[in-house]
């Protein structure tokens, strides 16, 4: 299911971004090398981030490893 219609970001992709270190809704856009347009997805992406954290809490994957895409973002 899409959580950002402007950029075609799905819940599954939010989970991927969270696993790579995204902590805020705009981090998710940065991870996918795009930017928020209308901003209507802030609440939905934030909720998807919380859900992704809960879903991955028992996984061995680090939740907050800084990906290269975020480390270089200004
Ligand atoms: S729906 Fe995400 S920026 Fe518009």
Backbone and ligand atoms as CSV (ligand in chain L), in Angstrom:
chain,resi,resn,atom,element,x,y,z
A,1,UNK,N,N,0.845,-1.184,0.000
A,1,UNK,CA,C,0.000,0.000,0.000
A,1,UNK,C,C,0.891,1.248,0.000
A,2,UNK,N,N,0.497,2.212,-0.826
A,2,UNK,CA,C,1.272,3.447,-0.901
A,2,UNK,C,C,1.033,4.312,0.338
A,3,UNK,N,N,2.119,4.860,0.867
A,3,UNK,CA,C,2.001,5.818,1.965
A,3,UNK,C,C,2.360,7.221,1.487
A,4,UNK,N,N,3.042,7.323,0.374
A,4,UNK,CA,C,3.332,8.625,-0.253
A,4,UNK,C,C,2.975,8.507,-1.729
A,5,UNK,N,N,1.864,9.090,-2.070
A,5,UNK,CA,C,1.407,9.005,-3.460
A,5,UNK,C,C,2.263,9.850,-4.397
A,6,UNK,N,N,2.784,10.950,-3.911
A,6,UNK,CA,C,3.594,11.819,-4.770
A,6,UNK,C,C,4.856,11.114,-5.271
A,7,UNK,N,N,5.445,10.294,-4.401
A,7,UNK,CA,C,6.713,9.646,-4.746
A,7,UNK,C,C,6.598,8.127,-4.868
A,8,UNK,N,N,5.408,7.598,-4.725
A,8,UNK,CA,C,5.201,6.168,-4.888
A,8,UNK,C,C,5.925,5.324,-3.860
A,9,UNK,N,N,5.957,5.796,-2.617
A,9,UNK,CA,C,6.630,5.056,-1.542
A,9,UNK,C,C,5.598,4.187,-0.832
A,10,UNK,N,N,5.935,2.912,-0.651
A,10,UNK,CA,C,5.025,1.962,-0.024
A,10,UNK,C,C,5.423,1.701,1.428
A,11,UNK,N,N,4.527,1.045,2.154
A,11,UNK,CA,C,4.822,0.646,3.540
A,11,UNK,C,C,6.044,-0.256,3.583
A,12,UNK,N,N,6.140,-1.166,2.638
A,12,UNK,CA,C,7.288,-2.073,2.585
A,12,UNK,C,C,8.585,-1.297,2.408
A,13,UNK,N,N,8.535,-0.268,1.595
A,13,UNK,CA,C,9.734,0.554,1.381
A,13,UNK,C,C,10.072,1.384,2.615
A,14,UNK,N,N,9.056,1.801,3.359
A,14,UNK,CA,C,9.319,2.512,4.620
A,14,UNK,C,C,10.077,1.581,5.560
A,15,UNK,N,N,9.655,0.331,5.612
A,15,UNK,CA,C,10.334,-0.629,6.478
A,15,UNK,C,C,11.804,-0.767,6.065
A,16,UNK,N,N,12.048,-0.825,4.773
A,16,UNK,CA,C,13.423,-0.904,4.262
A,16,UNK,C,C,14.216,0.334,4.697
A,17,UNK,N,N,13.613,1.494,4.583
A,17,UNK,CA,C,14.301,2.738,4.969
A,17,UNK,C,C,14.588,2.761,6.465
A,18,UNK,N,N,13.638,2.282,7.265
A,18,UNK,CA,C,13.841,2.248,8.714
A,18,UNK,C,C,14.985,1.304,9.060
A,19,UNK,N,N,15.040,0.171,8.390
A,19,UNK,CA,C,16.137,-0.776,8.623
A,19,UNK,C,C,17.492,-0.149,8.269
A,20,UNK,N,N,17.458,0.830,7.405
A,20,UNK,CA,C,18.694,1.492,6.980
A,20,UNK,C,C,18.958,2.786,7.742
A,21,UNK,N,N,18.114,3.088,8.724
A,21,UNK,CA,C,18.405,4.216,9.588
A,21,UNK,C,C,17.445,5.381,9.541
A,22,UNK,N,N,16.436,5.337,8.695
A,22,UNK,CA,C,15.473,6.437,8.651
A,22,UNK,C,C,14.719,6.521,9.976
A,23,UNK,N,N,14.654,7.706,10.528
A,23,UNK,CA,C,13.981,7.909,11.809
A,23,UNK,C,C,12.774,8.829,11.687
A,24,UNK,N,N,12.761,9.684,10.660
A,24,UNK,CA,C,11.667,10.637,10.481
A,24,UNK,C,C,11.114,10.488,9.067
A,25,UNK,N,N,9.947,11.077,8.860
A,25,UNK,CA,C,9.278,10.889,7.567
A,25,UNK,C,C,10.114,11.427,6.411
A,26,UNK,N,N,10.789,12.547,6.622
A,26,UNK,CA,C,11.588,13.074,5.513
A,26,UNK,C,C,12.872,12.275,5.308
A,27,UNK,N,N,13.326,11.529,6.332
A,27,UNK,CA,C,14.448,10.608,6.144
A,27,UNK,C,C,14.088,9.543,5.108
A,28,UNK,N,N,12.811,9.133,5.133
A,28,UNK,CA,C,12.362,8.110,4.184
A,28,UNK,C,C,12.482,8.643,2.757
A,29,UNK,N,N,12.087,9.860,2.549
A,29,UNK,CA,C,12.229,10.467,1.215
A,29,UNK,C,C,13.706,10.556,0.826
A,30,UNK,N,N,14.520,10.993,1.757
A,30,UNK,CA,C,15.954,11.114,1.478
A,30,UNK,C,C,16.536,9.758,1.107
A,31,UNK,N,N,16.130,8.723,1.840
A,31,UNK,CA,C,16.634,7.377,1.556
A,31,UNK,C,C,16.350,6.975,0.109
A,32,UNK,N,N,15.184,7.372,-0.389
A,32,UNK,CA,C,14.809,7.024,-1.765
A,32,UNK,C,C,15.157,8.133,-2.765
A,33,UNK,N,N,16.013,9.054,-2.309
A,33,UNK,CA,C,16.534,10.105,-3.174
A,33,UNK,C,C,15.420,10.928,-3.821
A,34,UNK,N,N,14.423,11.272,-2.989
A,34,UNK,CA,C,13.351,12.148,-3.454
A,34,UNK,C,C,13.028,13.113,-2.318
A,35,UNK,N,N,12.064,13.964,-2.529
A,35,UNK,CA,C,11.699,14.947,-1.510
A,35,UNK,C,C,10.184,15.018,-1.401
A,36,UNK,N,N,9.700,15.362,-0.194
A,36,UNK,CA,C,8.259,15.538,-0.055
A,36,UNK,C,C,7.766,16.636,-0.993
A,37,UNK,N,N,6.588,16.435,-1.562
A,37,UNK,CA,C,5.986,17.442,-2.434
A,37,UNK,C,C,4.853,18.152,-1.701
A,38,UNK,N,N,3.750,17.456,-1.470
A,38,UNK,CA,C,2.595,18.076,-0.835
A,38,UNK,C,C,2.647,17.979,0.693
A,39,UNK,N,N,3.372,16.994,1.219
A,39,UNK,CA,C,3.481,16.835,2.661
A,39,UNK,C,C,2.321,16.105,3.313
A,40,UNK,N,N,1.349,15.678,2.530
A,40,UNK,CA,C,0.178,15.008,3.104
A,40,UNK,C,C,0.504,13.639,3.689
A,41,UNK,N,N,1.657,13.104,3.369
A,41,UNK,CA,C,2.016,11.763,3.821
A,41,UNK,C,C,2.760,11.757,5.150
A,42,UNK,N,N,2.998,12.905,5.752
A,42,UNK,CA,C,3.813,12.952,6.970
A,42,UNK,C,C,3.247,12.038,8.060
A,43,UNK,N,N,1.962,12.127,8.317
A,43,UNK,CA,C,1.354,11.328,9.377
A,43,UNK,C,C,1.396,9.837,9.022
A,44,UNK,N,N,1.067,9.525,7.777
A,44,UNK,CA,C,1.006,8.119,7.372
A,44,UNK,C,C,2.393,7.479,7.379
A,45,UNK,N,N,3.396,8.212,6.919
A,45,UNK,CA,C,4.761,7.674,6.937
A,45,UNK,C,C,5.259,7.546,8.375
A,46,UNK,N,N,4.929,8.520,9.208
A,46,UNK,CA,C,5.346,8.448,10.612
A,46,UNK,C,C,4.739,7.214,11.288
A,47,UNK,N,N,3.482,6.937,10.981
A,47,UNK,CA,C,2.840,5.741,11.533
A,47,UNK,C,C,3.499,4.478,10.977
A,48,UNK,N,N,3.839,4.498,9.692
A,48,UNK,CA,C,4.496,3.338,9.081
A,48,UNK,C,C,5.885,3.121,9.684
A,49,UNK,N,N,6.566,4.205,10.047
A,49,UNK,CA,C,7.871,4.083,10.709
A,49,UNK,C,C,7.691,3.400,12.065
A,50,UNK,N,N,6.695,3.821,12.825
A,50,UNK,CA,C,6.431,3.194,14.131
A,50,UNK,C,C,6.116,1.715,13.954
A,51,UNK,N,N,5.291,1.403,12.965
A,51,UNK,CA,C,4.940,0.006,12.716
A,51,UNK,C,C,6.169,-0.786,12.296
A,52,UNK,N,N,7.000,-0.211,11.452
A,52,UNK,CA,C,8.217,-0.893,10.997
A,52,UNK,C,C,9.149,-1.167,12.166
A,53,UNK,N,N,9.244,-0.219,13.085
A,53,UNK,CA,C,10.090,-0.429,14.278
A,53,UNK,C,C,9.557,-1.574,15.117
A,54,UNK,N,N,8.224,-1.607,15.273
A,54,UNK,CA,C,7.637,-2.714,16.043
A,54,UNK,C,C,7.876,-4.040,15.337
A,55,UNK,N,N,7.689,-4.044,14.014
A,55,UNK,CA,C,7.848,-5.285,13.239
A,55,UNK,C,C,9.277,-5.801,13.268
A,56,UNK,N,N,10.240,-4.888,13.310
A,56,UNK,CA,C,11.645,-5.302,13.241
A,56,UNK,C,C,12.295,-5.369,14.611
A,57,UNK,N,N,11.549,-5.091,15.662
A,57,UNK,CA,C,12.132,-5.065,17.002
A,57,UNK,C,C,12.753,-6.402,17.379
A,58,UNK,N,N,12.211,-7.479,16.873
A,58,UNK,CA,C,12.739,-8.794,17.226
A,58,UNK,C,C,13.723,-9.307,16.187
A,59,UNK,N,N,13.873,-8.595,15.086
A,59,UNK,CA,C,14.846,-9.008,14.065
A,59,UNK,C,C,16.252,-8.695,14.543
A,60,UNK,N,N,17.204,-9.362,13.936
A,60,UNK,CA,C,18.601,-9.107,14.262
A,60,UNK,C,C,19.135,-7.879,13.547
A,61,UNK,N,N,18.407,-7.392,12.533
A,61,UNK,CA,C,18.879,-6.261,11.748
A,61,UNK,C,C,18.934,-5.001,12.608
A,62,UNK,N,N,20.005,-4.234,12.510
A,62,UNK,CA,C,20.078,-2.992,13.277
A,62,UNK,C,C,19.046,-1.993,12.777
A,63,UNK,N,N,18.373,-1.314,13.717
A,63,UNK,CA,C,17.348,-0.351,13.338
A,63,UNK,C,C,17.935,1.001,12.963
A,64,UNK,N,N,19.101,1.327,13.491
A,64,UNK,CA,C,19.579,2.693,13.341
A,64,UNK,C,C,20.956,2.788,12.710
A,65,UNK,N,N,21.320,1.844,11.871
A,65,UNK,CA,C,22.587,1.954,11.166
A,65,UNK,C,C,22.437,3.042,10.118
A,66,UNK,N,N,23.345,3.973,10.097
A,66,UNK,CA,C,23.264,5.089,9.157
A,66,UNK,C,C,23.632,4.638,7.762
A,67,UNK,N,N,22.684,4.733,6.803
A,67,UNK,CA,C,22.990,4.389,5.432
A,67,UNK,C,C,23.787,5.502,4.768
A,68,UNK,N,N,24.485,5.163,3.746
A,68,UNK,CA,C,25.313,6.144,3.041
A,68,UNK,C,C,24.456,7.295,2.523
A,69,UNK,N,N,23.240,6.992,2.064
A,69,UNK,CA,C,22.373,8.023,1.512
A,69,UNK,C,C,22.018,9.070,2.556
A,70,UNK,N,N,21.821,8.663,3.809
A,70,UNK,CA,C,21.484,9.603,4.861
A,70,UNK,C,C,22.712,10.289,5.419
A,71,UNK,N,N,23.839,9.565,5.459
A,71,UNK,CA,C,25.060,10.132,6.012
A,71,UNK,C,C,25.561,11.303,5.180
A,72,UNK,N,N,25.269,11.279,3.889
A,72,UNK,CA,C,25.754,12.343,3.012
A,72,UNK,C,C,24.718,13.440,2.818
A,73,UNK,N,N,23.482,13.210,3.312
A,73,UNK,CA,C,22.425,14.211,3.140
A,73,UNK,C,C,22.705,15.399,4.053
A,74,UNK,N,N,22.421,16.567,3.536
A,74,UNK,CA,C,22.683,17.785,4.294
A,74,UNK,C,C,21.646,18.016,5.293
L,1,LIG,S1,S,1.987,12.225,-0.627
L,1,LIG,FE1,FE,4.041,12.277,0.046
L,1,LIG,S2,S,4.724,14.240,-0.541
L,1,LIG,FE2,FE,2.704,14.140,-1.312
